[in-house]
Amino acid sequence: MKRLWAPWRMRYVTSTLEGCFLCAKAGQDDDQANLVLKRGKSWMVLLNTFPYNNGHLLLAPYRHIATPDLLSTDEQAEYWEIVTLSLYALRCSLKAQGFNIGINLGQAAGAGLEGHLHLHILPRWAGDTNFMPLLAEVKVISEHLEASYRRLWSAFNPGD
């Protein structure tokens, strides 16, 4: 039997974080350690620490709200700006050819974090699926999070 080592997953499996991880990351200053790529007036973009795919982004408002209908008009407007910026950054830095974009609202819809609204953007490429999830129940992430963060940070923050 071959082994696929993914030691960073142990942190997820054994995590016992209390409270909202998005609120915690929004309130901290170390964006690199928290994988925060961009901060707007009311939203932030960060790499998912436990991604389904390379470049898996989370977009979340700073306010701890559960559903989009609770967003202010200004938060709604900035939301679409940050979605557009995220798609641009993923195309430029990771050469994404397509995207899965989604919001899971409520436990019945698969929300792992029900109380804090967040959107997932998963970049996709032709032929990026393989047999590993089907046969081994394993998803292969081909680039380390820190390397993805560096490439994406440059696309989100040109000139810095």
Steps between C-alpha positions, in 0.01 A plus 500: 500500500627847413464787742406854417637730769298810586619594850329840496161321511564387859444858618152485346417155633601589856386863503275610784468867415229665701317793352508621143829454314403772249441755776831396658692547174325830424607636838867405476781695335716218361340458159771269369464258793121510456525465120307827451567620146297819488305720737230735382281737697258229606630174347815290502635233266703212638630164390305210644733332750349160412436538125307282260727622222809717451408866537173430686395844626258610769339844481345618824361822640658624821158509664384172649175456307346176378320587177540735202173681573668651808767675290480877471481660156868599526601145602307357205672735256846421636420129491472499121816708466693250711355201308613660174847573642528141626417353158757730339768403754435128453514531122825700512690309766374142466380510138155379607281397207170489689350537845258344744345774712263428784348589834368234738229653720402285797604156619254328264683665208840381618620809683790411727482846655137606513521831682746693282410553135779404261533420133726231352682551171675190367715541191472217247706375205413266215593151616554596865299206630656162567422168662634583847178638653298211360726209587707624791274769644799734472525834324844586365604862543801551277641822646575592861272767648791738561607483135142557383470790745813670361382468139147616578612783727692654209190484279277655769757767588685603184786739554547413870 
